[in-house]
C-alpha cells in the first residue's frame, strides 16, 4: 500500500480522520497477515515508510505507525505519505 492521506476531509474533523486512517492501516496489515505464506517462510514482515511526501519518507518499524501518524498530525500538515509493503520472512535462530 502506497498512499497519501489527507487530514482535512469534508464532513470529518481532523481527529476523526486520524482515527479513520489508523483503522484503515490496521485493517490492511490484518488482511495481509491472513494471506497464505510460501512454504519455507514463517511470518509476514512489513517494510514501512512515512513522511510528508514520497521523497522524504523515512523507514520505520510497523509497530510505530500509529505513533508516527499522531506525530505527523500534530505538525498540522494537510497530508502525509504512508507506504506499507508486505514481504514473507523467516525467523532467525538465536
C-alpha positions as semicolon CSV with decimal commas, in nm:
position;residue;x (nm);y (nm);z (nm)
1;X;0,000;0,000;0,000
2;X;0,141;0,333;-0,107
3;X;-0,090;0,619;-0,026
4;X;-0,103;0,989;0,054
5;X;-0,358;1,062;0,326
6;X;-0,537;1,394;0,378
7;X;-0,615;1,525;0,726
8;X;-0,873;1,780;0,612
9;X;-1,169;1,592;0,471
10;X;-1,517;1,725;0,418
11;X;-1,763;1,612;0,690
12;X;-1,488;1,493;0,932
13;X;-1,286;1,662;1,200
14;X;-0,910;1,608;1,176
15;X;-0,917;1,396;1,494
16;X;-1,178;1,159;1,347
17;X;-0,981;1,145;1,021
18;X;-0,670;1,038;1,213
19;X;-0,871;0,759;1,377
20;X;-1,007;0,658;1,037
21;X;-0,655;0,640;0,890
22;X;-0,529;0,428;1,180
23;X;-0,824;0,191;1,139
24;X;-0,758;0,155;0,765
25;X;-0,390;0,077;0,829
26;X;-0,474;-0,185;1,094
27;X;-0,726;-0,345;0,856
28;X;-0,466;-0,356;0,578
29;X;-0,199;-0,517;0,800
30;X;-0,452;-0,770;0,932
31;X;-0,561;-0,858;0,577
32;X;-0,200;-0,903;0,462
33;X;-0,119;-1,130;0,759
34;X;-0,407;-1,362;0,666
35;X;-0,262;-1,433;0,322
36;X;-0,101;-1,770;0,262
37;X;0,273;-1,779;0,326
38;X;0,523;-1,951;0,097
39;X;0,618;-2,297;0,230
40;X;0,965;-2,205;0,355
41;X;0,865;-1,880;0,534
42;X;0,738;-1,826;0,890
43;X;0,563;-1,487;0,902
44;X;0,478;-1,167;0,716
45;X;0,716;-0,877;0,771
46;X;0,642;-0,520;0,666
47;X;0,862;-0,251;0,514
48;X;0,712;0,081;0,622
49;X;0,789;0,442;0,535
50;X;0,619;0,761;0,647
51;X;0,681;1,126;0,569
52;X;0,539;1,450;0,434
53;X;0,581;1,316;0,080
54;X;0,726;1,015;-0,100
55;X;1,073;1,166;-0,150
56;X;1,136;1,237;0,221
57;X;0,962;0,933;0,370
58;X;1,169;0,765;0,642
59;X;1,172;0,392;0,719
60;X;1,001;0,287;1,042
61;X;0,901;-0,036;1,214
62;X;0,536;-0,130;1,161
63;X;0,468;-0,121;1,535
64;X;0,543;0,255;1,534
65;X;0,296;0,350;1,259
66;X;0,025;0,473;1,498
67;X;0,271;0,687;1,694
68;X;0,412;0,838;1,376
69;X;0,065;0,921;1,242
70;X;-0,002;1,109;1,568
71;X;0,329;1,296;1,533
72;X;0,256;1,393;1,173
73;X;-0,096;1,506;1,268
74;X;0,050;1,724;1,545
75;X;0,263;1,913;1,290
76;X;-0,061;2,037;1,131
77;X;0,035;1,932;0,779
78;X;-0,256;1,884;0,543
79;X;-0,137;1,542;0,423
80;X;0,129;1,273;0,464
81;X;0,265;0,976;0,270
82;X;0,249;0,620;0,407
83;X;0,395;0,310;0,245
84;X;0,347;-0,043;0,379
85;X;0,483;-0,335;0,179
86;X;0,438;-0,694;0,300
87;X;0,713;-0,949;0,248
88;X;0,746;-1,308;0,369
89;X;1,023;-1,365;0,624
90;X;1,187;-1,647;0,814
91;X;1,276;-1,633;1,182
92;X;1,644;-1,649;1,267
93;X;1,775;-1,893;1,526
94;X;1,913;-1,736;1,843
